[in-house]
Amino acid sequence: MIPATDGAPPARYTRSSASGAKASPCLNKHRKEVSDTMSEARSRTRLRAVLATLAALVAVAAAPTVTASAARTVTAGQSIVLSLAPDRSSAVLVPLPGVSKQTYSASRDLQILGVHLGPQSLTSSPGTSSMTVQGGTKQKVTTAATLSASNSIQTCPPGGQCSSTGVWFSTTVNGSSGWVATITFGPGQSQGAWWGCCPWNADAMYLSDNWSVAGLAVSVSIPPGVGFSGSGSSAGWSGSVSNQWLINHYFNGIQFTSWWALCCPSESATTTSQFGGSFFTTTANS
């Protein structure tokens, strides 16, 4: 049964009106608990803010140096940069609108981007296709050579004027004998182009590269970048661009490895120009 009261608060909450009177011990304890709770909440808020700031800084640091997106076109000299690996081991460039087909060259643009250029000649080194390296030996022996090839096909776009679609590649190939045998393709480059005037651009240009070796228990490592794939003794890359007349691909570091032996590096590049429903394809083989 609740005891009857005359309206006054319970004695433990009674405060004296006299000057200098102290609050009861229960009230002081309650105030301390509230103060501790608020202090802990402020500490948690500050900690969350610090963690959010650190996460933002990590995200910025991890972002690639150069990127291309639909929202912003990245250019270098006379070229549009479609892709660029953070370590500059691969890049895809196309010419800016209005650039002359006779004078366009992406070499200077690649130097602006810091990409290591491959051989500029279309002459393969003698004996490159028979290069052989051995694993399981203490003596390390290295060799370097060039693989190059080109090809073209007559192209007559529907309603347009006939000309040609061409493809070429040129690549440095490095072989190394030692405890592990390696054959590495790159630096190198490939290009596919529609050389006609009417229409100036193809509806789409396609370009693909393939690299392979022969050997025992072969594995492959490929560089970072969009479009690469590889397994065992072969690797490849493919890309495409709409409303263009040329596509350039630059690459480095496609490496095949074996503890036993490797030989016979081979490379090919294939390009296709598309005009509506018509496709014109040509391949260059080393």
C-alpha positions in Angstrom: 0.0 0.0 0.0 1.3 3.4 -1.0 1.5 5.7 2.1 -0.5 8.8 1.9 1.3 12.1 1.5 0.4 15.7 1.9 1.7 16.7 -1.6 5.3 17.2 -0.6 8.0 15.3 -2.5 9.7 12.4 -0.8 12.3 13.4 1.7 15.3 12.1 -0.3 14.6 14.7 -3.0 13.9 17.6 -0.6 16.2 20.6 -1.2 16.8 23.2 1.4 16.1 26.8 0.5 18.9 27.8 2.7 22.0 29.2 1.0 24.9 26.7 0.6 22.7 23.5 0.9 24.2 20.4 -0.7 22.3 17.9 -3.1 21.7 14.5 -1.8 24.2 11.7 -2.6 21.7 9.9 -4.9 21.3 13.0 -7.0 25.1 13.5 -7.3 25.5 9.9 -8.4 22.8 10.3 -11.1 24.4 13.5 -12.4 27.8 11.7 -12.6 26.3 8.8 -14.6 24.7 11.2 -17.1 28.0 13.1 -17.5 29.9 9.9 -18.0 27.4 8.7 -20.7 27.6 12.0 -22.6 31.4 12.0 -22.5 31.5 8.4 -23.9 29.1 9.4 -26.7 31.3 12.3 -27.7 34.4 10.1 -27.7 32.6 7.6 -30.0 31.5 10.4 -32.4 35.1 11.7 -32.6 36.4 8.1 -33.3 33.9 7.6 -36.1 34.9 10.9 -37.7 38.6 10.0 -37.5 37.9 6.5 -39.1 35.9 8.1 -41.9 38.7 10.5 -42.7 41.3 7.7 -42.8 39.0 5.7 -45.1 38.7 8.6 -47.5 42.4 9.1 -47.6 43.1 5.4 -48.3 40.5 5.5 -51.2 42.2 8.6 -52.8 45.7 7.0 -52.5 44.5 3.8 -54.2 42.9 5.5 -57.2 44.8 5.1 -60.5 46.9 8.1 -61.7 45.2 8.3 -65.1 41.8 7.0 -66.0 39.3 7.4 -68.9 35.6 7.5 -68.3 32.5 8.4 -70.2 32.2 11.5 -68.1 35.7 12.8 -68.9 37.9 12.3 -72.0 41.6 11.9 -71.2 43.9 13.1 -74.0 47.6 13.2 -74.7 48.9 15.1 -77.7 46.9 13.9 -80.7 45.4 10.9 -78.9 42.5 10.0 -76.7 43.5 7.6 -73.9 41.0 4.8 -73.7 42.9 3.0 -71.0 46.2 3.3 -69.1 47.5 0.8 -66.5 48.7 2.5 -63.3 52.2 1.0 -63.8 52.2 2.1 -67.5 52.6 -1.5 -68.7 49.7 -1.2 -71.1 47.7 1.5 -72.8 45.0 1.9 -75.5 45.0 5.0 -77.6 42.9 6.3 -80.5 43.4 9.5 -82.6 41.5 12.7 -81.8 38.9 13.8 -84.3 40.3 15.7 -87.3 43.8 14.2 -87.0 45.4 13.4 -90.4 45.5 9.7 -91.3 48.8 10.2 -93.1 50.7 11.9 -90.3 49.2 10.5 -87.1 51.6 8.8 -84.8 51.1 8.0 -81.1 54.8 7.7 -80.2 55.2 11.2 -78.8 51.8 10.8 -76.9 53.0 7.6 -75.3 56.2 9.4 -74.1 54.0 12.0 -72.5 52.2 9.2 -70.7 55.4 7.5 -69.6 54.7 4.3 -71.6 57.8 2.4 -72.6 57.8 2.1 -76.4 58.4 -1.1 -78.3 60.5 -1.5 -81.5 59.4 0.9 -84.2 60.6 -1.4 -87.0 58.5 -4.1 -88.7 61.5 -6.4 -89.2 61.7 -9.6 -87.2 65.1 -10.7 -85.9 66.4 -13.9 -87.6 65.8 -17.0 -85.6 63.3 -15.4 -83.1 60.7 -18.1 -83.8 63.2 -20.8 -82.8 64.4 -19.1 -79.6 65.0 -21.7 -76.8 65.7 -21.2 -73.1 66.5 -23.8 -70.4 65.6 -24.1 -66.8 67.4 -25.9 -64.0 70.9 -24.4 -64.7 73.1 -22.3 -62.6 74.4 -20.3 -65.6 72.0 -17.4 -66.5 71.9 -16.6 -70.2 69.7 -13.9 -71.7 68.8 -13.1 -75.3 66.6 -10.5 -77.0 64.9 -10.4 -80.4 62.0 -8.8 -82.3 58.8 -10.2 -83.6 57.0 -8.2 -86.3 54.4 -8.7 -89.0 51.7 -6.8 -91.0 48.8 -7.5 -93.3 45.9 -5.8 -95.0 42.6 -6.6 -96.8 40.7 -4.7 -99.4 37.7 -3.0 -97.8 34.6 -1.7 -99.6 32.1 -0.2 -97.1 28.5 -0.3 -98.3 27.8 3.0 -100.1 31.4 4.2 -99.6 34.7 4.1 -101.4 37.0 1.1 -101.4 40.3 1.2 -99.5 42.1 -1.1 -97.1 42.0 -2.3 -93.5 45.4 -3.0 -92.1 47.0 -4.5 -89.0 50.6 -4.7 -87.7 52.6 -5.4 -84.6 56.2 -5.2 -83.4 57.4 -6.6 -80.1 60.6 -7.2 -78.2 61.0 -10.8 -77.0 63.4 -11.5 -74.1 64.5 -15.0 -73.2 66.3 -16.1 -70.1 67.9 -19.4 -69.1 68.7 -20.1 -65.4 67.0 -21.9 -62.5 63.8 -20.9 -64.2 63.3 -20.4 -68.0 61.4 -17.3 -69.0 60.2 -15.8 -72.3 58.8 -12.3 -72.0 56.9 -10.3 -74.7 57.2 -6.6 -74.5 57.5 -3.8 -74.8 55.4 -4.0 -77.9 52.6 -2.5 -79.8 49.9 -3.4 -82.3 47.6 -1.4 -84.5 44.5 -1.8 -86.5 43.2 0.8 -88.9 40.7 1.6 -91.7 42.7 3.7 -94.3 39.8 4.9 -96.4 38.3 8.4 -96.7 34.6 7.7 -97.3 33.4 7.2 -94.7 36.2 8.6 -92.6 35.4 6.4 -89.6 34.3 2.8 -89.3 31.3 2.1 -87.2 33.6 0.1 -84.9 37.3 -1.0 -84.9 38.3 -4.3 -83.2 41.8 -5.3 -82.3 43.1 -8.5 -80.6 46.6 -9.8 -79.8 47.8 -13.3 -79.0 51.1 -14.5 -77.6 52.2 -18.1 -77.2 55.3 -20.4 -76.5 56.0 -24.1 -76.5 57.4 -25.9 -73.5 56.9 -28.1 -70.5 54.7 -27.2 -67.5 54.3 -23.6 -68.6 52.6 -20.8 -66.7 52.0 -17.3 -67.7 51.7 -13.9 -65.9 49.9 -11.0 -67.6 50.1 -7.2 -66.9 47.3 -5.2 -65.2 44.8 -3.7 -67.5 41.5 -4.3 -69.2 41.1 -7.0 -71.8 44.0 -9.4 -70.9 43.6 -13.1 -70.4 46.0 -16.0 -70.2 46.5 -19.6 -69.2 49.3 -22.1 -69.6 51.3 -21.5 -72.8 49.1 -18.8 -74.3 47.8 -15.3 -73.5 45.6 -12.7 -75.3 44.1 -9.3 -75.3 41.1 -7.8 -77.1 39.6 -4.3 -77.3 37.2 -2.3 -79.5 36.1 1.3 -80.1 33.1 2.8 -81.8 33.1 5.6 -84.5 36.9 5.5 -85.1 39.3 4.6 -87.9 42.3 3.4 -85.8 43.1 1.7 -82.5 46.5 1.3 -80.9 47.5 -1.1 -78.2 50.7 -0.9 -76.2 51.8 -3.7 -73.8 54.7 -5.0 -71.7 55.4 -7.9 -69.3 53.5 -10.9 -70.8 55.8 -13.5 -69.3 55.9 -17.3 -69.7 57.8 -19.5 -67.2 58.9 -23.1 -66.9 61.3 -25.0 -64.6 62.2 -27.1 -67.7 62.4 -25.4 -71.0 60.6 -22.9 -73.3 60.9 -22.3 -77.0 59.3 -20.9 -80.2 57.7 -17.6 -79.2 54.9 -16.7 -81.5 52.6 -13.7 -81.9 49.6 -12.6 -84.0 47.4 -9.5 -84.2 43.9 -9.4 -85.8 41.8 -6.3 -86.6 38.3 -5.9 -87.9 36.6 -2.8 -89.4 32.8 -2.8 -89.2 30.5 -0.8 -91.4 26.9 -1.5 -90.6 26.4 -5.2 -91.0 29.7 -5.7 -93.0 32.9 -6.8 -91.3 36.4 -6.8 -92.8 39.0 -8.9 -90.9 42.7 -9.4 -91.4 45.4 -11.1 -89.3 49.2 -10.6 -89.1 51.2 -13.7 -87.9 54.9 -13.9 -86.9 
